[in-house]
Amino acid sequence: MSAVAKRKLTPAEYLAIERAAPFKSEFFNGEMFAMAGATPAHNTVKENLIGEIYGRLKGGPCRTYSSDQRVKVEPTGLYTYPDIVIVCGKPEFDPLDSDTLINPQVIIEVLSPSTERYDRGAKFRHYQQCPSIQEVVLVAQDRIQVDRFVRQADGNWLLTVFADRAAQFSLSTAPVSFPVADIYARVDIPTEPTSQPGPVAEAS
């Protein structure tokens, strides 16, 4: 006897379920995926980033949204909740749902052991296909490492790695710059090398 195939949800059905749900779920290709809870280190890194970025963007054309803001990657149909989103200019929203942002310029994800492979792999490929996204930043929570990917004119992504507390982290798309140490304030890093490289840039 063959198994009965599970019916795939439409985006409208997902959105209806998500509005009533007590927890957040991503959605792709007709299926919902519940999001796991975060560690104290993850939350501290995220709040440090929000605090530093918000103050530098306040009063300018760019603004931040935190992890409760749903984003749709229109070319692929992924609905997701990045840790931090930056929009410069007028935000645009999904015609199906006025609470779902569709034109982020900067995506910041704080990595977790359970999600790092997905964030660096399939999810990053989704983000690459969204024309409005110019910059993706992946931030480790268990080591000093911030990977900044910036879209280039030829479609490639330039990677800069910040792996030194004393280095100055900056965004390319928005007027943001502050010490890497501020990202990891009040975070206990289990093992940290005594000597670390500064920013490294390479094309991808």
C-alpha positions as CSV (number, residue, x, y, z in Angstrom):
1,M,0.0,0.0,0.0
2,S,1.5,3.4,-1.0
3,A,1.6,6.2,1.5
4,V,-0.9,9.1,0.9
5,A,1.0,12.2,-0.1
6,K,0.7,15.1,2.3
7,R,-1.2,18.0,0.8
8,K,0.9,21.1,0.3
9,L,-0.3,24.4,1.8
10,T,-0.8,27.5,-0.3
11,P,1.0,30.7,0.8
12,A,-2.5,32.1,1.8
13,E,-3.1,29.0,4.0
14,Y,0.3,29.3,5.6
15,L,-0.3,33.0,6.4
16,A,-3.7,32.3,8.0
17,I,-2.2,29.5,10.2
18,E,0.9,31.7,11.1
19,R,-1.3,34.6,12.2
20,A,-3.0,32.3,14.8
21,A,0.0,30.3,15.8
22,P,1.7,30.7,19.2
23,F,5.2,30.3,17.6
24,K,6.9,31.3,14.3
25,S,7.4,29.0,11.3
26,E,9.2,29.4,8.1
27,F,7.4,28.3,4.9
28,F,8.7,27.0,1.6
29,N,7.3,24.8,-1.2
30,G,4.0,24.2,0.6
31,E,5.5,23.2,3.9
32,M,5.9,24.9,7.3
33,F,9.0,24.5,9.4
34,A,8.8,25.5,13.1
35,M,11.6,27.7,14.3
36,A,13.7,26.5,17.3
37,G,14.2,28.6,20.4
38,A,17.4,30.6,20.8
39,T,20.2,30.4,23.4
40,P,21.1,33.3,25.7
41,A,24.3,33.9,23.7
42,H,22.3,34.1,20.5
43,N,19.9,36.6,22.0
44,T,22.7,38.7,23.5
45,V,24.6,38.9,20.2
46,K,21.4,39.8,18.4
47,E,20.4,42.5,20.9
48,N,24.0,44.0,20.8
49,L,23.7,44.2,17.1
50,I,20.3,45.8,17.2
51,G,21.4,48.4,19.7
52,E,24.5,49.4,17.8
53,I,22.8,49.5,14.4
54,Y,19.6,51.2,15.5
55,G,21.5,54.2,17.0
56,R,23.6,54.7,13.9
57,L,20.6,54.6,11.5
58,K,18.2,56.7,13.6
59,G,17.0,59.8,11.7
60,G,18.4,58.5,8.4
61,P,16.8,56.8,5.3
62,C,17.5,53.3,6.7
63,R,15.7,51.5,9.5
64,T,15.9,48.1,11.2
65,Y,13.4,45.3,11.8
66,S,14.1,42.5,14.3
67,S,13.2,38.8,14.2
68,D,9.5,39.2,14.6
69,Q,9.4,40.8,11.1
70,R,8.4,38.2,8.5
71,V,10.2,38.4,5.1
72,K,9.2,36.9,1.8
73,V,12.0,36.0,-0.7
74,E,9.7,36.6,-3.8
75,P,11.8,34.8,-6.4
76,T,11.8,31.5,-4.4
77,G,8.7,31.8,-2.3
78,L,10.5,31.4,1.1
79,Y,8.8,33.1,4.0
80,T,11.3,33.5,6.9
81,Y,12.2,35.6,10.0
82,P,15.8,36.9,9.8
83,D,17.3,38.0,13.0
84,I,17.7,41.6,11.8
85,V,16.6,43.2,8.5
86,I,17.6,46.7,7.2
87,V,15.5,48.6,4.7
88,C,16.7,51.8,3.1
89,G,13.9,53.9,1.6
90,K,10.2,52.9,1.6
91,P,9.4,49.4,2.8
92,E,7.3,47.2,0.5
93,F,5.0,44.4,1.6
94,D,3.5,41.2,0.2
95,P,0.2,41.8,-1.7
96,L,-1.1,38.6,0.2
97,D,-0.1,40.0,3.6
98,S,0.6,43.6,4.6
99,D,2.8,42.4,7.5
100,T,5.3,40.6,5.2
101,L,8.3,42.6,4.0
102,I,9.5,41.9,0.4
103,N,12.3,44.5,-0.2
104,P,15.0,44.0,2.5
105,Q,18.4,45.4,1.6
106,V,20.5,43.9,4.4
107,I,19.9,40.5,6.2
108,I,21.7,39.6,9.4
109,E,21.5,36.1,10.8
110,V,23.0,35.1,14.1
111,L,24.1,31.5,13.6
112,S,23.2,28.6,15.9
113,P,24.7,25.1,15.9
114,S,21.4,23.6,14.7
115,T,20.9,26.1,11.9
116,E,24.4,27.2,10.8
117,R,24.5,24.7,7.9
118,Y,21.1,25.8,6.6
119,D,21.9,29.5,7.1
120,R,25.2,29.2,5.2
121,G,23.8,26.9,2.5
122,A,20.2,26.7,1.3
123,K,18.9,29.8,3.1
124,F,21.8,31.9,1.8
125,R,21.0,30.7,-1.8
126,H,17.5,31.9,-1.3
127,Y,18.7,35.4,-0.2
128,Q,21.1,35.5,-3.2
129,Q,18.1,35.3,-5.6
130,C,16.3,38.3,-4.0
131,P,17.3,41.3,-6.1
132,S,16.7,43.8,-3.3
133,I,19.2,42.1,-0.9
134,Q,22.6,43.6,-1.3
135,E,24.3,42.4,1.8
136,V,24.0,39.2,4.0
137,V,25.8,39.1,7.4
138,L,26.3,35.8,9.2
139,V,27.4,36.2,12.9
140,A,28.7,33.3,15.0
141,Q,27.6,33.2,18.6
142,D,30.3,30.7,19.9
143,R,33.4,32.4,18.4
144,I,34.6,35.8,17.2
145,Q,33.6,35.6,13.6
146,V,31.4,37.8,11.4
147,D,31.1,37.0,7.7
148,R,29.8,39.9,5.5
149,F,28.8,39.1,1.9
150,V,28.2,42.0,-0.4
151,R,26.6,41.7,-3.8
152,Q,28.9,42.9,-6.6
153,A,27.9,44.5,-10.0
154,D,28.8,41.3,-11.8
155,G,26.5,39.2,-9.6
156,N,29.3,37.7,-7.4
157,W,29.4,38.1,-3.7
158,L,32.4,39.6,-1.9
159,L,33.1,38.0,1.5
160,T,34.8,39.9,4.3
161,V,35.6,38.0,7.5
162,F,35.9,39.9,10.8
163,A,37.6,37.6,13.3
164,D,39.3,40.0,15.7
165,R,37.6,41.8,18.6
166,A,39.7,44.9,17.9
167,A,38.6,45.1,14.2
168,Q,36.0,47.6,13.0
169,F,32.9,46.0,11.7
170,S,31.0,47.9,9.0
171,L,28.2,47.5,6.5
172,S,28.6,48.4,2.8
173,T,24.9,49.1,2.2
174,A,24.1,51.3,5.2
175,P,26.1,53.8,7.2
176,V,27.0,51.5,10.1
177,S,30.5,51.0,11.7
178,F,31.5,49.9,15.2
179,P,34.0,47.6,16.9
180,V,33.5,43.8,16.6
181,A,34.0,43.7,20.4
182,D,30.6,45.5,20.8
183,I,28.9,42.6,19.0
184,Y,30.2,40.2,21.6
185,A,29.8,42.3,24.8
186,R,28.6,40.2,27.7
187,V,28.9,37.0,25.7
188,D,31.0,34.2,27.1
189,I,33.1,32.8,24.2
190,P,34.1,29.2,25.2
191,T,37.5,29.1,23.4
192,E,39.1,32.0,21.8
193,P,42.6,31.9,20.1
194,T,45.2,34.3,21.6
195,S,46.0,35.7,18.2
196,Q,43.3,36.3,15.5
197,P,43.5,37.6,12.0
198,G,41.9,40.9,11.0
199,P,39.3,41.4,8.2
200,V,39.8,39.2,5.2
201,A,38.1,39.8,1.9
202,E,37.6,37.4,-1.0
203,A,35.2,37.0,-3.9
204,S,32.6,34.2,-4.0
